[in-house]
Amino acid sequence: MVKLSSGKNWLKSSDLKTGDKLGIINEGEWTESSKFTYDDGSPVKQFVIRVSLHDEQRDITLNKVSRTNLADGWGDETAKWVGKVANVEKVKVMVGGKMLDSVVLHATGGTEPVSEPAEDFSTAGEEENVPF
């Protein structure tokens, strides 16, 4: 039997931009890559976790830098990451002689995506006659 799809809804670096917020949905799991192998032919182990982006749930493979950043911020027990929000940073990395986009996740202190506060341009509380 040929398996054409893994049934995963993959989140790619092209779907993200620096500053995006990803909600952690599950504790993730180590899986064998169907795409990459070690020199001896055995499949590469990759850590896949489900996240939410703009109310859509997707799967993403966490690179070592992202795993380390999240563990440093939230602890190394991934079940405790569920419900937390990670910040996205896109970076360029050298892969096979080419510069490619990669995603690095950073732990935040919050559990809800944070929106930037609106700038306050009101004049409430200011003097009516400003001398200038």
PAZA-831228 format. One line per field, with one value per atom (N, C-alpha, C): atom name; x, y, z. Coordinates in nm, 3 decimals. Atoms other than C-alpha are relative to their C-alpha. Layout:
<pts>
atom (CA | ...)
x (X | ...)
y (Y | ...)
z (Z | ...)
</pts>
This chain:
<pts>
atom (N | CA | C | N | CA | C | N | CA | C | N | CA | C | N | CA | C | N | CA | C | N | CA | C | N | CA | C | N | CA | C | N | CA | C | N | CA | C | N | CA | C | N | CA | C | N | CA | C | N | CA | C | N | CA | C | N | CA | C | N | CA | C | N | CA | C | N | CA | C | N | CA | C | N | CA | C | N | CA | C | N | CA | C | N | CA | C | N | CA | C | N | CA | C | N | CA | C | N | CA | C | N | CA | C | N | CA | C | N | CA | C | N | CA | C | N | CA | C | N | CA | C | N | CA | C | N | CA | C | N | CA | C | N | CA | C | N | CA | C | N | CA | C | N | CA | C | N | CA | C | N | CA | C | N | CA | C | N | CA | C | N | CA | C | N | CA | C | N | CA | C | N | CA | C | N | CA | C | N | CA | C | N | CA | C | N | CA | C | N | CA | C | N | CA | C | N | CA | C | N | CA | C | N | CA | C | N | CA | C | N | CA | C | N | CA | C | N | CA | C | N | CA | C | N | CA | C | N | CA | C | N | CA | C | N | CA | C | N | CA | C | N | CA | C | N | CA | C | N | CA | C | N | CA | C | N | CA | C | N | CA | C | N | CA | C | N | CA | C | N | CA | C | N | CA | C | N | CA | C | N | CA | C | N | CA | C | N | CA | C | N | CA | C | N | CA | C | N | CA | C | N | CA | C | N | CA | C | N | CA | C | N | CA | C | N | CA | C | N | CA | C | N | CA | C | N | CA | C | N | CA | C | N | CA | C | N | CA | C | N | CA | C | N | CA | C | N | CA | C | N | CA | C | N | CA | C | N | CA | C | N | CA | C | N | CA | C | N | CA | C | N | CA | C | N | CA | C | N | CA | C | N | CA | C | N | CA | C | N | CA | C | N | CA | C | N | CA | C | N | CA | C | N | CA | C | N | CA | C | N | CA | C | N | CA | C | N | CA | C | N | CA | C | N | CA | C | N | CA | C | N | CA | C | N | CA | C | N | CA | C | N | CA | C | N | CA | C | N | CA | C | N | CA | C | N | CA | C | N | CA | C)
x (0.085 | 0.000 | 0.090 | -0.075 | 0.131 | -0.073 | 0.057 | 0.073 | 0.038 | -0.028 | 0.043 | -0.001 | 0.010 | -0.037 | 0.009 | -0.012 | 0.044 | -0.123 | 0.118 | -0.288 | 0.027 | -0.037 | -0.102 | -0.026 | 0.019 | -0.183 | 0.122 | -0.129 | 0.174 | 0.003 | -0.026 | 0.265 | 0.142 | -0.132 | 0.557 | 0.051 | -0.058 | 0.794 | -0.061 | 0.062 | 0.630 | -0.137 | 0.130 | 0.302 | 0.014 | -0.023 | 0.463 | 0.081 | -0.085 | 0.619 | 0.046 | -0.048 | 0.824 | -0.108 | 0.103 | 0.591 | -0.129 | 0.120 | 0.322 | 0.002 | 0.016 | 0.190 | -0.059 | 0.050 | 0.144 | -0.044 | 0.050 | -0.074 | 0.035 | -0.040 | 0.050 | -0.124 | 0.123 | -0.232 | 0.025 | -0.026 | -0.069 | 0.146 | -0.136 | 0.248 | 0.099 | -0.087 | 0.387 | 0.044 | -0.051 | 0.555 | 0.119 | -0.112 | 0.874 | -0.050 | 0.042 | 0.811 | 0.120 | -0.103 | 1.023 | -0.035 | 0.021 | 1.064 | -0.020 | 0.017 | 0.931 | 0.080 | -0.070 | 1.145 | 0.152 | -0.143 | 1.488 | 0.053 | -0.064 | 1.731 | 0.142 | -0.139 | 2.064 | 0.087 | -0.093 | 2.376 | -0.016 | 0.015 | 2.306 | -0.135 | 0.129 | 1.960 | -0.117 | 0.111 | 1.759 | -0.070 | 0.073 | 1.487 | 0.038 | -0.028 | 1.556 | -0.119 | 0.105 | 1.361 | -0.027 | 0.036 | 1.170 | -0.112 | 0.100 | 0.958 | -0.111 | 0.115 | 0.611 | -0.099 | 0.095 | 0.371 | -0.113 | 0.117 | 0.022 | -0.012 | 0.011 | -0.020 | -0.122 | 0.107 | -0.289 | 0.057 | -0.037 | -0.238 | -0.127 | 0.122 | -0.529 | -0.119 | 0.112 | -0.778 | 0.002 | -0.013 | -0.650 | 0.107 | -0.096 | -0.476 | 0.085 | -0.095 | -0.163 | 0.110 | -0.114 | 0.135 | 0.130 | -0.130 | 0.493 | 0.109 | -0.117 | 0.829 | 0.087 | -0.083 | 1.030 | 0.147 | -0.143 | 1.399 | 0.061 | -0.066 | 1.652 | 0.001 | -0.004 | 1.680 | -0.137 | 0.135 | 1.301 | -0.029 | 0.023 | 1.285 | 0.076 | -0.080 | 1.565 | -0.058 | 0.060 | 1.408 | -0.126 | 0.125 | 1.069 | 0.027 | -0.033 | 1.222 | 0.063 | -0.059 | 1.428 | -0.106 | 0.105 | 1.114 | -0.109 | 0.116 | 0.854 | 0.033 | -0.037 | 1.046 | 0.006 | -0.020 | 1.137 | -0.112 | 0.117 | 0.802 | -0.101 | 0.080 | 0.612 | -0.149 | 0.143 | 0.272 | -0.033 | 0.020 | 0.319 | 0.000 | 0.002 | 0.351 | -0.141 | 0.135 | -0.012 | -0.072 | 0.070 | -0.214 | 0.087 | -0.091 | 0.095 | 0.010 | -0.014 | 0.177 | 0.147 | -0.139 | 0.510 | 0.008 | -0.027 | 0.650 | 0.081 | -0.069 | 0.769 | 0.107 | -0.105 | 1.098 | 0.045 | -0.052 | 1.193 | 0.145 | -0.143 | 1.564 | 0.044 | -0.060 | 1.781 | 0.108 | -0.102 | 1.990 | 0.057 | -0.065 | 2.237 | -0.034 | 0.035 | 2.105 | 0.043 | -0.045 | 2.284 | 0.055 | -0.059 | 2.466 | -0.096 | 0.100 | 2.147 | -0.050 | 0.060 | 2.009 | -0.151 | 0.143 | 1.659 | -0.063 | 0.072 | 1.393 | -0.018 | 0.025 | 1.364 | -0.078 | 0.080 | 1.142 | 0.063 | -0.046 | 1.261 | -0.112 | 0.105 | 1.005 | 0.062 | -0.044 | 1.045 | -0.116 | 0.102 | 0.857 | -0.043 | 0.052 | 0.632 | -0.051 | 0.054 | 0.491 | -0.150 | 0.146 | 0.131 | -0.058 | 0.072 | -0.131 | -0.094 | 0.085 | -0.328 | 0.087 | -0.075 | -0.196 | -0.012 | -0.004 | -0.092 | -0.009 | 0.006 | -0.198 | 0.066 | -0.067 | -0.007 | -0.103 | 0.096 | -0.180 | -0.004 | 0.015 | -0.319 | 0.066 | -0.064 | -0.129 | -0.107 | 0.099 | -0.315 | 0.035 | -0.022 | -0.342 | -0.100 | 0.100 | -0.613 | 0.070 | -0.053 | -0.564 | -0.062 | 0.065 | -0.761 | 0.104 | -0.089 | -0.599 | 0.108 | -0.099 | -0.384 | -0.060 | 0.045 | -0.405 | -0.053 | 0.060 | -0.621 | 0.096 | -0.089 | -0.366 | 0.144 | -0.138 | -0.030 | 0.087 | -0.080 | 0.229 | 0.115 | -0.110 | 0.436 | -0.023)
y (-0.117 | 0.000 | 0.124 | -0.125 | 0.347 | 0.107 | -0.107 | 0.625 | 0.133 | -0.124 | 0.955 | 0.121 | -0.113 | 1.181 | -0.047 | 0.036 | 1.180 | 0.041 | -0.048 | 1.345 | 0.122 | -0.118 | 1.635 | 0.125 | -0.130 | 1.998 | 0.083 | -0.056 | 2.129 | 0.152 | -0.143 | 2.486 | 0.018 | -0.021 | 2.606 | 0.139 | -0.131 | 2.896 | 0.107 | -0.099 | 3.065 | 0.045 | -0.037 | 3.074 | 0.099 | -0.077 | 3.274 | 0.125 | -0.119 | 3.613 | 0.028 | -0.038 | 3.750 | 0.079 | -0.067 | 3.860 | -0.078 | 0.084 | 3.596 | -0.069 | 0.072 | 3.421 | -0.137 | 0.136 | 3.043 | -0.054 | 0.064 | 2.882 | -0.148 | 0.141 | 2.541 | -0.082 | 0.080 | 2.283 | -0.133 | 0.130 | 1.954 | -0.009 | 0.015 | 1.822 | -0.048 | 0.042 | 1.700 | -0.145 | 0.138 | 1.373 | -0.010 | 0.031 | 1.238 | -0.095 | 0.084 | 1.091 | -0.025 | 0.026 | 0.937 | 0.076 | -0.078 | 1.163 | -0.094 | 0.075 | 1.029 | 0.066 | -0.078 | 1.286 | -0.002 | -0.012 | 1.289 | -0.125 | 0.116 | 1.012 | 0.037 | -0.012 | 0.984 | -0.069 | 0.061 | 0.870 | -0.150 | 0.147 | 0.510 | -0.044 | 0.032 | 0.530 | -0.002 | 0.000 | 0.535 | 0.137 | -0.127 | 0.800 | 0.095 | -0.104 | 1.126 | 0.008 | -0.022 | 1.170 | 0.150 | -0.141 | 1.498 | 0.018 | -0.029 | 1.663 | 0.083 | -0.064 | 1.753 | 0.040 | -0.052 | 1.968 | 0.071 | -0.067 | 2.102 | 0.139 | -0.139 | 2.480 | 0.064 | -0.076 | 2.735 | 0.132 | -0.127 | 3.032 | 0.056 | -0.064 | 3.268 | -0.096 | 0.092 | 3.013 | -0.124 | 0.123 | 2.736 | -0.087 | 0.093 | 2.427 | -0.062 | 0.055 | 2.314 | -0.073 | 0.072 | 2.084 | 0.065 | -0.058 | 2.213 | -0.087 | 0.070 | 2.041 | 0.104 | -0.094 | 2.215 | -0.035 | 0.020 | 2.257 | 0.007 | 0.007 | 2.221 | 0.135 | -0.133 | 2.597 | 0.032 | -0.026 | 2.629 | -0.087 | 0.089 | 2.324 | 0.051 | -0.051 | 2.468 | 0.129 | -0.126 | 2.816 | -0.024 | 0.026 | 2.679 | -0.072 | 0.070 | 2.442 | 0.095 | -0.098 | 2.729 | 0.089 | -0.089 | 2.940 | -0.069 | 0.067 | 2.682 | -0.132 | 0.128 | 2.377 | -0.108 | 0.105 | 2.053 | -0.103 | 0.088 | 1.880 | 0.065 | -0.067 | 1.960 | 0.003 | -0.005 | 1.881 | 0.134 | -0.130 | 2.206 | 0.115 | -0.104 | 2.399 | 0.024 | -0.008 | 2.332 | 0.122 | -0.121 | 2.654 | 0.125 | -0.114 | 2.876 | 0.056 | -0.066 | 3.117 | 0.028 | -0.022 | 3.129 | 0.111 | -0.102 | 3.422 | -0.061 | 0.048 | 3.354 | 0.100 | -0.080 | 3.482 | -0.075 | 0.061 | 3.413 | 0.041 | -0.024 | 3.380 | -0.072 | 0.067 | 3.284 | -0.095 | 0.098 | 2.968 | -0.063 | 0.066 | 2.794 | -0.149 | 0.141 | 2.455 | -0.046 | 0.054 | 2.262 | 0.107 | -0.106 | 2.574 | 0.110 | -0.102 | 2.781 | 0.066 | -0.070 | 3.047 | -0.018 | 0.028 | 2.938 | 0.063 | -0.049 | 3.077 | -0.113 | 0.094 | 2.904 | 0.074 | -0.058 | 2.959 | -0.035 | 0.020 | 3.005 | 0.046 | -0.036 | 3.001 | 0.043 | -0.052 | 3.193 | -0.009 | 0.009 | 3.130 | 0.140 | -0.124 | 3.408 | -0.030 | 0.020 | 3.461 | -0.019 | 0.002 | 3.466 | -0.128 | 0.114 | 3.215 | 0.044 | -0.053 | 3.441 | 0.078 | -0.085 | 3.599 | 0.147 | -0.139 | 3.952 | 0.093 | -0.101 | 4.242 | 0.126 | -0.123 | 4.566 | 0.102 | -0.102 | 4.845 | 0.111 | -0.111 | 5.121 | 0.123 | -0.123 | 5.447 | 0.099 | -0.095 | 5.711 | 0.139 | -0.135 | 6.039 | 0.098 | -0.088 | 6.184 | 0.114 | -0.116 | 6.521 | 0.010 | -0.002 | 6.428 | 0.023 | -0.027 | 6.572 | 0.102 | -0.099 | 6.819 | 0.140 | -0.137 | 7.195 | 0.043 | -0.050 | 7.374 | 0.091 | -0.097 | 7.648 | -0.043 | 0.044 | 7.500 | 0.111 | -0.112 | 7.779 | -0.047 | 0.024 | 7.724 | 0.072)
z (0.000 | 0.000 | 0.000 | 0.009 | -0.090 | 0.079 | -0.080 | 0.158 | -0.064 | 0.069 | -0.032 | 0.091 | -0.089 | 0.259 | 0.144 | -0.141 | 0.626 | 0.078 | -0.069 | 0.710 | 0.085 | -0.078 | 0.868 | -0.083 | 0.062 | 0.791 | 0.039 | -0.036 | 0.788 | -0.009 | -0.002 | 0.881 | -0.050 | 0.061 | 0.667 | 0.033 | -0.028 | 0.713 | -0.089 | 0.091 | 0.412 | 0.049 | -0.057 | 0.611 | 0.116 | -0.122 | 0.893 | -0.027 | 0.003 | 0.957 | 0.143 | -0.132 | 1.245 | 0.072 | -0.080 | 1.522 | 0.010 | -0.013 | 1.459 | 0.135 | -0.127 | 1.770 | -0.030 | 0.017 | 1.778 | 0.135 | -0.121 | 2.042 | -0.004 | -0.008 | 2.156 | 0.034 | -0.013 | 2.118 | 0.070 | -0.065 | 2.221 | 0.044 | -0.053 | 2.384 | -0.105 | 0.109 | 2.051 | 0.012 | 0.001 | 1.960 | -0.094 | 0.088 | 1.811 | -0.107 | 0.112 | 1.465 | -0.091 | 0.100 | 1.193 | -0.126 | 0.121 | 0.893 | -0.119 | 0.124 | 0.566 | -0.112 | 0.101 | 0.383 | 0.017 | -0.027 | 0.551 | 0.068 | -0.061 | 0.643 | 0.043 | -0.040 | 0.821 | -0.105 | 0.097 | 0.629 | -0.009 | 0.001 | 0.731 | -0.058 | 0.061 | 0.569 | 0.096 | -0.096 | 0.891 | 0.001 | 0.005 | 0.911 | 0.114 | -0.100 | 1.092 | 0.095 | -0.101 | 1.416 | 0.006 | -0.008 | 1.426 | 0.102 | -0.101 | 1.694 | -0.065 | 0.063 | 1.562 | 0.107 | -0.098 | 1.759 | -0.073 | 0.059 | 1.684 | 0.062 | -0.043 | 1.701 | -0.066 | 0.065 | 1.623 | -0.048 | 0.060 | 1.395 | -0.061 | 0.051 | 1.331 | 0.004 | -0.024 | 1.472 | -0.088 | 0.080 | 1.241 | 0.063 | -0.058 | 1.382 | -0.110 | 0.097 | 1.198 | 0.076 | -0.057 | 1.260 | -0.047 | 0.033 | 1.270 | 0.062 | -0.053 | 1.312 | 0.069 | -0.075 | 1.583 | -0.017 | 0.009 | 1.513 | 0.140 | -0.132 | 1.794 | 0.070 | -0.061 | 1.852 | 0.062 | -0.052 | 1.894 | 0.122 | -0.115 | 2.125 | 0.122 | -0.111 | 2.339 | 0.056 | -0.046 | 2.352 | 0.082 | -0.072 | 2.457 | 0.132 | -0.125 | 2.713 | 0.101 | -0.090 | 2.858 | 0.063 | -0.049 | 2.893 | 0.080 | -0.060 | 2.994 | 0.068 | -0.058 | 3.115 | -0.107 | 0.100 | 2.941 | -0.007 | 0.008 | 3.005 | -0.094 | 0.104 | 2.684 | 0.030 | -0.037 | 2.837 | 0.067 | -0.066 | 3.034 | -0.100 | 0.103 | 2.705 | -0.053 | 0.057 | 2.611 | 0.057 | -0.040 | 2.618 | 0.001 | 0.003 | 2.600 | -0.142 | 0.129 | 2.318 | -0.027 | 0.040 | 2.133 | -0.105 | 0.101 | 1.935 | -0.113 | 0.119 | 1.580 | -0.042 | 0.062 | 1.442 | -0.125 | 0.122 | 1.081 | -0.018 | 0.021 | 1.011 | -0.126 | 0.115 | 0.715 | 0.052 | -0.037 | 0.751 | -0.126 | 0.112 | 0.522 | 0.002 | 0.013 | 0.405 | -0.138 | 0.128 | 0.134 | -0.093 | 0.081 | 0.017 | -0.041 | 0.034 | -0.008 | 0.128 | -0.112 | 0.224 | -0.008 | -0.004 | 0.324 | 0.124 | -0.116 | 0.556 | 0.100 | -0.108 | 0.891 | 0.108 | -0.107 | 1.192 | 0.134 | -0.137 | 1.549 | 0.091 | -0.095 | 1.829 | 0.132 | -0.129 | 2.154 | 0.098 | -0.105 | 2.479 | 0.042 | -0.056 | 2.604 | 0.140 | -0.133 | 2.950 | -0.001 | 0.004 | 2.832 | -0.053 | 0.054 | 2.739 | -0.111 | 0.106 | 2.504 | -0.097 | 0.092 | 2.184 | 0.043 | -0.047 | 2.274 | -0.119 | 0.106 | 2.056 | 0.052 | -0.037 | 2.054 | 0.045 | -0.042 | 2.249 | -0.103 | 0.093 | 2.033 | 0.059 | -0.046 | 2.052 | 0.040 | -0.052 | 2.254 | -0.047 | 0.050 | 2.066 | 0.060 | -0.060 | 2.289 | 0.074 | -0.073 | 2.457 | 0.137 | -0.130 | 2.768 | 0.109 | -0.111 | 3.080 | -0.032 | 0.036 | 2.887 | 0.011 | -0.007 | 2.925 | -0.136 | 0.124 | 2.668 | -0.077 | 0.064 | 2.597 | 0.018 | -0.005 | 2.518 | -0.061 | 0.050 | 2.487 | -0.092 | 0.093 | 2.172 | -0.128)
</pts>
